[in-house]
Amino acid sequence: MKINKSSLILSTLLVSFATVALESDFAQPIHVSSVSQHVTMQNNRVVFKDDVLLTQGSIKLTADKLTVIRGEKANQEIMIAEGKVATFYQIQEDGKPIDAEANTIRYDVDKAEITLTGNAQVKQLNSQINGSKIIYLMEKEELTVSNDGKETRVTTVFLPAQFDKKNTEDNTSEKEE
């Protein structure tokens, strides 16, 4: 009986995490490995500790600790990855990789919201966003970046050519003529 409940909690984690994956990632098996795992069935909680690695297709999540809290209903799970640096990596549909890191990465499945806190950073190719807190609303495709104090500022580095590939190609064609 304990194994079934543990498996149910773990499979809920794995299916829920897939919602941020590429379409091709959905068909891939999910693997979670760590030095230790603790299941609290009464609280619907699984804690993976020490050298945690979660993979599914192109997704790779690393952390010192991963806590999965199962909601009362399906798709209400909350996953919290913590570490000196917790990392998230994924290839998007357009083939561009996304790298994110923070002290804490929190994924609220019901809200489709990922929150990075503590030295938060998101990179895509040569573009980069830094702040103390980054919130990504997946369904709306909105990103909010903030810092705790007035002394520090949010920073963004991007290459305009990455956002306007057509203009870059047009300019190249004109130069060749």
BALOBA-1460 file (C-alpha; in Angstrom, 3 decimals):
// residues 177
<rec num="1" residu="m" x="0.000" y="0.000" z="0.000"/>
<rec num="2" residu="k" x="2.823" y="2.417" z="0.824"/>
<rec num="3" residu="i" x="4.456" y="1.809" z="-2.514"/>
<rec num="4" residu="n" x="1.218" y="2.595" z="-4.359"/>
<rec num="5" residu="k" x="0.745" y="5.929" z="-2.555"/>
<rec num="6" residu="s" x="4.381" y="6.821" z="-3.087"/>
<rec num="7" residu="s" x="4.104" y="5.936" z="-6.757"/>
<rec num="8" residu="l" x="0.942" y="8.013" z="-7.075"/>
<rec num="9" residu="i" x="2.639" y="11.077" z="-5.619"/>
<rec num="10" residu="l" x="5.720" y="10.611" z="-7.794"/>
<rec num="11" residu="s" x="3.700" y="10.073" z="-10.971"/>
<rec num="12" residu="t" x="1.698" y="13.221" z="-10.195"/>
<rec num="13" residu="l" x="4.986" y="15.115" z="-9.991"/>
<rec num="14" residu="l" x="6.157" y="13.750" z="-13.273"/>
<rec num="15" residu="v" x="2.949" y="14.366" z="-15.233"/>
<rec num="16" residu="s" x="2.588" y="17.871" z="-13.798"/>
<rec num="17" residu="f" x="6.128" y="18.908" z="-14.607"/>
<rec num="18" residu="a" x="5.563" y="17.889" z="-18.208"/>
<rec num="19" residu="t" x="3.188" y="20.811" z="-18.724"/>
<rec num="20" residu="v" x="6.194" y="23.121" z="-19.181"/>
<rec num="21" residu="a" x="7.844" y="20.753" z="-21.655"/>
<rec num="22" residu="l" x="8.106" y="20.747" z="-25.407"/>
<rec num="23" residu="e" x="5.397" y="18.733" z="-27.128"/>
<rec num="24" residu="s" x="8.019" y="16.095" z="-27.933"/>
<rec num="25" residu="d" x="8.985" y="15.952" z="-24.250"/>
<rec num="26" residu="f" x="5.509" y="14.717" z="-23.246"/>
<rec num="27" residu="a" x="6.177" y="11.252" z="-24.647"/>
<rec num="28" residu="q" x="9.517" y="10.925" z="-22.893"/>
<rec num="29" residu="p" x="9.970" y="9.101" z="-19.581"/>
<rec num="30" residu="i" x="10.695" y="11.226" z="-16.525"/>
<rec num="31" residu="h" x="13.607" y="10.324" z="-14.317"/>
<rec num="32" residu="v" x="14.255" y="11.696" z="-10.834"/>
<rec num="33" residu="s" x="17.395" y="10.725" z="-9.019"/>
<rec num="34" residu="s" x="18.795" y="11.902" z="-5.709"/>
<rec num="35" residu="v" x="20.878" y="10.647" z="-2.828"/>
<rec num="36" residu="s" x="17.756" y="10.309" z="-0.653"/>
<rec num="37" residu="q" x="13.986" y="10.504" z="-0.844"/>
<rec num="38" residu="h" x="11.412" y="10.978" z="1.914"/>
<rec num="39" residu="v" x="7.666" y="10.479" z="1.412"/>
<rec num="40" residu="t" x="5.111" y="11.858" z="3.877"/>
<rec num="41" residu="m" x="1.903" y="10.227" z="2.717"/>
<rec num="42" residu="q" x="-0.416" y="12.023" z="5.150"/>
<rec num="43" residu="n" x="0.787" y="15.393" z="3.828"/>
<rec num="44" residu="n" x="1.021" y="14.243" z="0.190"/>
<rec num="45" residu="r" x="4.633" y="15.373" z="0.079"/>
<rec num="46" residu="v" x="7.766" y="13.916" z="-1.488"/>
<rec num="47" residu="v" x="11.188" y="15.386" z="-0.726"/>
<rec num="48" residu="f" x="14.217" y="14.464" z="-2.820"/>
<rec num="49" residu="k" x="17.540" y="15.518" z="-1.275"/>
<rec num="50" residu="d" x="21.157" y="15.885" z="-2.280"/>
<rec num="51" residu="d" x="22.286" y="16.050" z="-5.888"/>
<rec num="52" residu="v" x="18.732" y="16.001" z="-7.290"/>
<rec num="53" residu="l" x="18.384" y="15.548" z="-11.040"/>
<rec num="54" residu="l" x="15.041" y="15.512" z="-12.864"/>
<rec num="55" residu="t" x="15.044" y="14.864" z="-16.601"/>
<rec num="56" residu="q" x="12.319" y="14.475" z="-19.205"/>
<rec num="57" residu="g" x="13.225" y="14.795" z="-22.851"/>
<rec num="58" residu="s" x="14.984" y="18.153" z="-23.183"/>
<rec num="59" residu="i" x="14.122" y="19.249" z="-19.641"/>
<rec num="60" residu="k" x="16.827" y="19.103" z="-17.016"/>
<rec num="61" residu="l" x="16.262" y="20.353" z="-13.450"/>
<rec num="62" residu="t" x="19.004" y="20.221" z="-10.821"/>
<rec num="63" residu="a" x="18.768" y="21.139" z="-7.142"/>
<rec num="64" residu="d" x="20.019" y="20.303" z="-3.687"/>
<rec num="65" residu="k" x="16.419" y="19.621" z="-2.648"/>
<rec num="66" residu="l" x="13.157" y="19.124" z="-4.563"/>
<rec num="67" residu="t" x="9.874" y="19.185" z="-2.648"/>
<rec num="68" residu="v" x="6.685" y="18.081" z="-4.363"/>
<rec num="69" residu="i" x="3.395" y="18.906" z="-2.654"/>
<rec num="70" residu="r" x="0.344" y="17.217" z="-4.143"/>
<rec num="71" residu="g" x="-2.836" y="19.292" z="-4.202"/>
<rec num="72" residu="e" x="-6.297" y="18.115" z="-3.219"/>
<rec num="73" residu="k" x="-7.303" y="17.950" z="-6.894"/>
<rec num="74" residu="a" x="-5.434" y="16.984" z="-10.033"/>
<rec num="75" residu="n" x="-3.018" y="19.593" z="-11.400"/>
<rec num="76" residu="q" x="-2.749" y="21.532" z="-8.128"/>
<rec num="77" residu="e" x="0.779" y="20.399" z="-7.348"/>
<rec num="78" residu="i" x="3.489" y="22.744" z="-6.190"/>
<rec num="79" residu="m" x="7.125" y="21.875" z="-6.822"/>
<rec num="80" residu="i" x="9.939" y="23.699" z="-5.085"/>
<rec num="81" residu="a" x="13.557" y="23.205" z="-6.155"/>
<rec num="82" residu="e" x="16.136" y="24.676" z="-3.783"/>
<rec num="83" residu="g" x="19.886" y="24.891" z="-3.710"/>
<rec num="84" residu="k" x="22.952" y="27.047" z="-3.710"/>
<rec num="85" residu="v" x="21.906" y="27.173" z="-7.327"/>
<rec num="86" residu="a" x="18.833" y="25.359" z="-8.626"/>
<rec num="87" residu="t" x="18.830" y="25.157" z="-12.418"/>
<rec num="88" residu="f" x="16.288" y="24.576" z="-15.164"/>
<rec num="89" residu="y" x="17.136" y="23.868" z="-18.808"/>
<rec num="90" residu="q" x="14.818" y="23.226" z="-21.743"/>
<rec num="91" residu="i" x="14.825" y="23.391" z="-25.532"/>
<rec num="92" residu="q" x="11.829" y="25.382" z="-26.804"/>
<rec num="93" residu="e" x="9.715" y="24.527" z="-29.838"/>
<rec num="94" residu="d" x="11.777" y="26.977" z="-31.941"/>
<rec num="95" residu="g" x="14.958" y="25.100" z="-31.008"/>
<rec num="96" residu="k" x="16.316" y="27.818" z="-28.721"/>
<rec num="97" residu="p" x="17.523" y="26.684" z="-25.305"/>
<rec num="98" residu="i" x="16.327" y="28.344" z="-22.101"/>
<rec num="99" residu="d" x="18.606" y="28.301" z="-19.059"/>
<rec num="100" residu="a" x="17.285" y="29.493" z="-15.721"/>
<rec num="101" residu="e" x="18.834" y="29.485" z="-12.278"/>
<rec num="102" residu="a" x="18.014" y="30.755" z="-8.812"/>
<rec num="103" residu="n" x="18.290" y="29.786" z="-5.184"/>
<rec num="104" residu="t" x="14.646" y="28.660" z="-5.367"/>
<rec num="105" residu="i" x="12.542" y="27.646" z="-8.363"/>
<rec num="106" residu="r" x="8.824" y="27.271" z="-7.512"/>
<rec num="107" residu="y" x="6.358" y="25.811" z="-9.990"/>
<rec num="108" residu="d" x="2.639" y="26.207" z="-9.245"/>
<rec num="109" residu="v" x="0.904" y="23.863" z="-11.690"/>
<rec num="110" residu="d" x="-2.627" y="25.212" z="-11.121"/>
<rec num="111" residu="k" x="-1.568" y="28.810" z="-11.803"/>
<rec num="112" residu="a" x="0.881" y="27.778" z="-14.565"/>
<rec num="113" residu="e" x="3.421" y="30.006" z="-12.834"/>
<rec num="114" residu="i" x="7.151" y="29.592" z="-12.351"/>
<rec num="115" residu="t" x="8.831" y="31.835" z="-9.766"/>
<rec num="116" residu="l" x="12.599" y="32.124" z="-9.458"/>
<rec num="117" residu="t" x="13.887" y="33.826" z="-6.296"/>
<rec num="118" residu="g" x="17.335" y="34.619" z="-4.988"/>
<rec num="119" residu="n" x="19.926" y="35.491" z="-7.634"/>
<rec num="120" residu="a" x="17.413" y="34.721" z="-10.375"/>
<rec num="121" residu="q" x="18.629" y="34.599" z="-13.940"/>
<rec num="122" residu="v" x="17.124" y="33.540" z="-17.273"/>
<rec num="123" residu="k" x="19.270" y="33.130" z="-20.403"/>
<rec num="124" residu="q" x="18.391" y="32.439" z="-23.994"/>
<rec num="125" residu="l" x="21.303" y="32.431" z="-26.420"/>
<rec num="126" residu="n" x="23.105" y="35.741" z="-25.733"/>
<rec num="127" residu="s" x="20.114" y="37.398" z="-24.041"/>
<rec num="128" residu="q" x="20.003" y="37.451" z="-20.260"/>
<rec num="129" residu="i" x="17.720" y="38.778" z="-17.513"/>
<rec num="130" residu="n" x="18.827" y="39.113" z="-13.878"/>
<rec num="131" residu="g" x="16.866" y="40.070" z="-10.773"/>
<rec num="132" residu="s" x="16.134" y="38.915" z="-7.265"/>
<rec num="133" residu="k" x="12.726" y="37.600" z="-8.394"/>
<rec num="134" residu="i" x="11.491" y="36.487" z="-11.806"/>
<rec num="135" residu="i" x="7.894" y="35.372" z="-12.331"/>
<rec num="136" residu="y" x="6.859" y="33.659" z="-15.545"/>
<rec num="137" residu="l" x="3.150" y="33.195" z="-16.309"/>
<rec num="138" residu="m" x="3.255" y="30.402" z="-18.864"/>
<rec num="139" residu="e" x="-0.257" y="30.702" z="-20.318"/>
<rec num="140" residu="k" x="0.031" y="34.472" z="-20.805"/>
<rec num="141" residu="e" x="3.719" y="34.242" z="-21.744"/>
<rec num="142" residu="e" x="4.457" y="37.165" z="-19.398"/>
<rec num="143" residu="l" x="7.662" y="37.721" z="-17.492"/>
<rec num="144" residu="t" x="7.990" y="40.053" z="-14.499"/>
<rec num="145" residu="v" x="11.404" y="40.814" z="-13.027"/>
<rec num="146" residu="s" x="12.035" y="42.712" z="-9.787"/>
<rec num="147" residu="n" x="14.700" y="43.385" z="-7.196"/>
<rec num="148" residu="d" x="14.351" y="43.691" z="-3.446"/>
<rec num="149" residu="g" x="16.026" y="47.034" z="-2.906"/>
<rec num="150" residu="k" x="16.130" y="50.402" z="-4.612"/>
<rec num="151" residu="e" x="19.920" y="50.220" z="-4.739"/>
<rec num="152" residu="t" x="19.942" y="47.269" z="-7.108"/>
<rec num="153" residu="r" x="18.467" y="47.305" z="-10.557"/>
<rec num="154" residu="v" x="17.009" y="44.698" z="-12.863"/>
<rec num="155" residu="t" x="19.361" y="44.059" z="-15.759"/>
<rec num="156" residu="t" x="18.663" y="42.757" z="-19.234"/>
<rec num="157" residu="v" x="21.134" y="42.089" z="-22.001"/>
<rec num="158" residu="f" x="19.815" y="41.199" z="-25.433"/>
<rec num="159" residu="l" x="20.821" y="41.297" z="-29.045"/>
<rec num="160" residu="p" x="18.193" y="43.047" z="-31.175"/>
<rec num="161" residu="a" x="18.970" y="40.809" z="-34.149"/>
<rec num="162" residu="q" x="17.698" y="37.811" z="-32.184"/>
<rec num="163" residu="f" x="14.233" y="39.346" z="-31.971"/>
<rec num="164" residu="d" x="13.987" y="40.491" z="-35.585"/>
<rec num="165" residu="k" x="15.449" y="37.723" z="-37.711"/>
<rec num="166" residu="k" x="13.552" y="38.878" z="-40.836"/>
<rec num="167" residu="n" x="15.147" y="42.362" z="-40.726"/>
<rec num="168" residu="t" x="18.561" y="40.811" z="-40.227"/>
<rec num="169" residu="e" x="18.029" y="38.572" z="-43.278"/>
<rec num="170" residu="d" x="16.692" y="41.533" z="-45.327"/>
<rec num="171" residu="n" x="19.735" y="43.655" z="-44.426"/>
<rec num="172" residu="t" x="22.067" y="40.813" z="-45.371"/>
<rec num="173" residu="s" x="20.299" y="40.371" z="-48.734"/>
<rec num="174" residu="e" x="20.527" y="44.107" z="-49.488"/>
<rec num="175" residu="k" x="24.261" y="44.152" z="-48.774"/>
<rec num="176" residu="e" x="24.833" y="41.204" z="-51.128"/>
<rec num="177" residu="e" x="23.096" y="43.006" z="-54.047"/>
